[in-house]
């Protein structure tokens, strides 16, 4: 997993200049987006004897890497796309409290909820929520008739060095995936319709320079091509610049470019699961706050990172 630039694959409106390789020339603003998804309570690295991902991952290493990046970049947003819970005894014993505390120490700016974040029910989530010193953004889950009413936010706006970033989030259909008793009267609304509503609202009403969707609906379903995924979300909406995905544990070697319904570029990224990668995208803006260039690095978390 390495880094690179999207410059050669993006449409001209996202290019610095034809054949240009200097990201910073003419750029007045820079924003660094760091992101994770499907952490699944993997606090510690995989064991060295684990065949698939030996000695990879680990919250402490990720925290060290994030701290290093923050020391180098002044405008950083750290985001998560859900399924923080379930996968190790840490969750079974502490119910997600440890995950929330560690993410708060890493200074996450926002997260959304994945289906496994309902595994201890709404009561279990609410009980440990005070340990999360960051907001949970849920745009297509309506918690009105539940104990989570008012505990999540439909969108959030961050301003970094004059760049206004609007974030909303969509989650997967819970019926059939999560036990009814675990999500209660939570109402699921169509992710594409909700996404279009908030993309319009953030871009047009709130005048955001960058619109990000945290998604836990899955990247793609080859066996169920009609099932709503990030690919559908990108193609059937407009106004979204970046979709940070989750749920399908998809390891993308690099962010992918899709065309929205207005034939403009949408970037989609997802970094697998278990905290094995830390996703990174650097956005460069001109003085008019128009995106000029983007570089990326889905960085492997391994023992080369000094804790």
C-alpha positions in Angstrom: 0.0 0.0 0.0 1.6 3.2 -1.1 1.0 6.8 -1.8 0.6 8.8 -4.9 -1.4 11.5 -6.6 -4.8 11.5 -8.2 -3.6 14.3 -10.5 -3.2 12.2 -13.6 -6.6 10.5 -13.3 -8.8 13.4 -12.2 -10.8 15.6 -14.6 -9.3 19.0 -15.5 -11.2 20.9 -12.8 -9.2 18.9 -10.2 -5.9 19.3 -11.9 -3.3 21.9 -10.8 -2.3 22.3 -14.4 -1.7 20.0 -17.3 1.4 17.9 -16.8 2.1 19.6 -13.5 3.7 17.7 -10.6 4.1 20.4 -8.0 1.1 20.1 -5.6 1.8 23.3 -3.7 2.5 25.8 -6.5 -0.4 28.2 -6.5 -2.1 26.4 -3.6 -3.3 28.7 -0.9 -4.9 26.1 1.4 -4.1 22.5 2.3 -6.4 20.0 4.2 -5.3 16.6 5.3 -8.1 13.9 5.8 -7.1 10.9 7.8 -9.6 8.0 8.1 -10.4 4.5 9.4 -13.2 2.1 9.1 -14.3 -1.3 10.6 -11.8 -1.2 13.5 -13.7 -4.1 15.1 -12.1 -3.7 18.6 -8.7 -4.6 17.3 -6.8 -2.7 20.0 -3.6 -4.8 19.7 -1.7 -5.7 16.5 -2.3 -9.1 15.0 0.1 -11.8 16.3 3.3 -12.3 14.4 2.1 -15.9 13.6 -1.1 -14.7 12.0 -0.9 -15.8 8.4 -2.8 -13.0 6.7 -1.7 -9.8 8.5 1.2 -10.7 10.8 2.1 -8.0 13.3 -0.1 -5.4 11.6 -2.5 -2.9 13.0 -2.7 -1.7 16.6 -4.2 1.4 18.2 -0.9 2.5 19.8 0.9 2.5 16.4 -1.9 4.4 14.8 -1.9 7.0 17.5 1.8 7.4 17.0 1.5 7.9 13.3 -1.4 10.3 13.7 0.6 12.4 16.2 3.5 12.5 13.7 1.2 13.7 10.9 -0.3 16.3 13.1 3.1 17.6 13.9 3.8 18.1 10.1 0.3 19.3 9.0 -1.7 22.1 10.6 -5.1 21.3 9.1 -6.1 17.7 9.8 -9.4 16.0 10.1 -9.6 12.4 11.6 -12.7 10.5 10.7 -14.1 7.0 11.1 -16.8 5.2 9.0 -18.2 2.8 11.6 -18.1 -0.7 13.1 -15.8 0.3 15.9 -17.2 -2.5 18.0 -17.0 -6.4 18.0 -14.2 -8.7 17.1 -12.0 -9.1 20.2 -12.5 -9.8 24.0 -11.9 -6.1 24.6 -15.4 -5.5 23.4 -16.9 -8.4 25.2 -15.4 -7.3 28.5 -15.7 -3.5 28.2 -18.5 -3.0 25.8 -16.7 -0.4 23.6 -15.6 1.9 26.4 -11.9 1.3 25.7 -12.3 1.9 21.9 -14.1 5.2 22.6 -11.5 6.3 25.1 -8.6 5.5 22.8 -10.2 7.2 19.8 -10.8 10.3 22.0 -7.1 10.3 23.0 -6.3 10.2 19.2 -8.6 13.2 18.9 -11.0 11.8 16.3 -13.1 14.6 14.9 -16.2 12.5 14.0 -17.4 9.0 13.4 -20.6 7.3 12.2 -22.3 4.1 13.4 -21.9 0.8 11.6 -24.2 -2.2 12.1 -21.9 -3.8 14.8 -22.1 -0.6 16.8 -25.6 -1.8 17.7 -24.4 -5.1 19.0 -25.0 -4.2 22.7 -28.3 -2.5 21.8 -29.1 1.2 22.0 -28.7 0.9 25.8 -25.2 -0.4 25.5 -24.2 2.3 23.0 -25.7 5.1 25.1 -24.0 3.8 28.3 -20.5 4.2 27.0 -21.2 7.2 24.7 -19.8 9.7 27.3 -16.4 8.2 26.7 -16.5 9.5 23.1 -15.2 13.0 23.0 -16.2 13.3 19.3 -19.6 13.4 17.6 -21.4 10.5 16.0 -22.9 11.6 12.7 -26.0 9.6 11.5 -28.0 11.2 8.7 -30.3 8.3 7.5 -31.0 6.7 10.9 -33.9 8.4 12.6 -33.6 7.9 16.4 -36.6 10.0 17.2 -38.5 7.3 19.1 -35.4 5.8 20.8 -33.1 6.6 23.7 -30.5 7.9 21.2 -32.8 10.7 20.2 -30.6 13.9 20.2 -27.4 11.9 20.9 -26.2 11.9 17.3 -25.9 14.6 14.7 -27.3 14.6 11.2 -24.3 16.6 9.9 -21.3 18.5 11.1 -19.3 21.4 9.7 -15.7 21.9 10.4 -13.6 25.0 9.4 -9.9 24.5 8.9 -7.8 27.5 8.0 -10.8 29.0 6.2 -11.8 25.8 4.4 -15.4 24.9 5.3 -15.9 21.1 5.4 -19.4 19.7 5.6 -19.8 16.1 6.7 -22.8 13.8 6.8 -23.1 10.0 7.1 -25.2 7.1 5.8 -25.6 3.6 7.3 -26.8 0.3 6.0 -30.3 -1.2 6.4 -30.4 -2.7 9.9 -33.4 -5.0 9.3 -32.2 -8.5 8.7 -28.6 -7.6 9.7 -29.1 -6.5 13.3 -31.6 -8.0 15.8 -34.8 -5.9 16.2 -34.3 -5.6 19.9 -30.9 -4.1 19.4 -32.1 -1.1 17.2 -35.6 -0.8 18.5 -37.6 1.9 16.8 -34.7 3.3 14.8 -36.0 4.2 11.3 -33.8 3.6 8.3 -34.1 6.1 5.4 -32.9 5.6 1.9 -29.1 6.5 1.8 -29.2 8.0 -1.7 -32.1 10.3 -1.0 -30.7 11.4 2.3 -27.2 11.9 0.8 -28.6 14.1 -1.9 -30.5 16.2 0.6 -27.5 16.8 2.8 -25.1 17.3 -0.1 -27.4 20.1 -1.4 -27.9 21.5 2.0 -24.1 21.6 2.9 -23.0 22.9 -0.5 -25.8 25.3 -1.3 -27.2 26.5 2.0 -24.1 26.2 4.2 -21.6 27.1 1.4 -19.2 24.3 2.2 -16.0 24.1 0.2 -15.7 20.3 0.6 -18.5 17.8 1.2 -17.7 14.4 2.7 -19.9 11.4 3.2 -19.0 8.9 5.9 -20.5 5.7 4.5 -21.2 2.3 6.2 -23.3 0.9 3.3 -20.5 -1.1 1.6 -18.3 -0.4 -1.4 -19.8 -2.9 -3.9 -21.8 -6.2 -4.0 -20.9 -8.2 -7.0 -23.5 -11.0 -6.1 -26.2 -8.4 -5.5 -25.5 -5.6 -8.0 -28.7 -3.8 -7.2 -27.9 -3.5 -3.5 -27.2 0.1 -2.5 -23.4 0.6 -2.3 -20.9 3.4 -2.4 -20.7 2.9 -6.2 -24.5 3.7 -6.4 -24.1 6.5 -4.0 -21.4 8.2 -6.1 -23.3 7.7 -9.4 -26.8 8.7 -8.3 -26.0 11.9 -6.4 -24.3 15.2 -7.0 -22.4 17.6 -4.7 -20.4 15.0 -2.8 -16.6 15.3 -3.2 -15.4 12.4 -1.1 -17.0 9.2 0.2 -15.1 7.4 3.0 -16.5 3.9 3.1 -16.9 0.9 5.3 -18.8 -2.3 6.0 -17.4 -4.5 3.2 -13.8 -4.5 4.5 -12.5 -3.5 1.1 -8.8 -2.8 0.9 -8.5 -0.2 -1.9 -4.9 0.2 -3.1 -5.8 3.8 -3.9 -8.8 6.0 -3.9 -11.1 5.5 -6.9 -12.8 8.1 -9.1 -16.4 7.8 -10.1 -18.6 10.2 -12.0 -21.7 11.6 -10.3 -25.0 12.2 -12.0 -23.7 15.5 -13.2 -20.6 13.8 -14.6 -18.3 15.4 -12.0 -15.7 13.5 -10.0 -16.4 11.7 -6.7 -13.5 10.2 -4.8 -14.2 6.9 -2.9 -11.8 5.4 -0.4 -12.0 2.5 2.0 -9.1 1.0 4.1 -10.1 -2.6 4.8 -10.6 -3.4 8.4 -9.0 -3.9 11.8 -6.9 -0.7 11.7 -4.4 -2.3 9.3 -4.3 0.9 7.2 -4.7 4.6 7.9 -6.2 6.3 5.0 -4.9 9.7 4.0 -5.9 12.3 1.4 -4.4 15.7 1.1 -6.5 18.3 -0.7 -4.9 21.4 -2.1 -7.1 24.5 -2.8 -6.4 27.7 -4.6 -7.2 31.2 -3.2 -10.8 30.8 -4.3 -11.0 27.6 -2.3 -11.4 25.4 -5.4 -9.7 22.0 -5.3 -6.5 22.1 -7.4 -4.9 18.8 -6.6 -5.2 15.7 -4.4 -2.5 13.4 -3.1 -3.1 10.1 -1.2 -1.4 7.5 1.0 -3.2 4.5 2.4 -0.5 3.7 4.9 0.2 0.3 6.4 0.3 0.2 10.2 3.1 -2.2 11.1 6.1 -2.5 13.4 8.0 0.1 11.3 6.0 2.7 13.3 7.8 3.6 16.5 5.4 3.8 19.5 
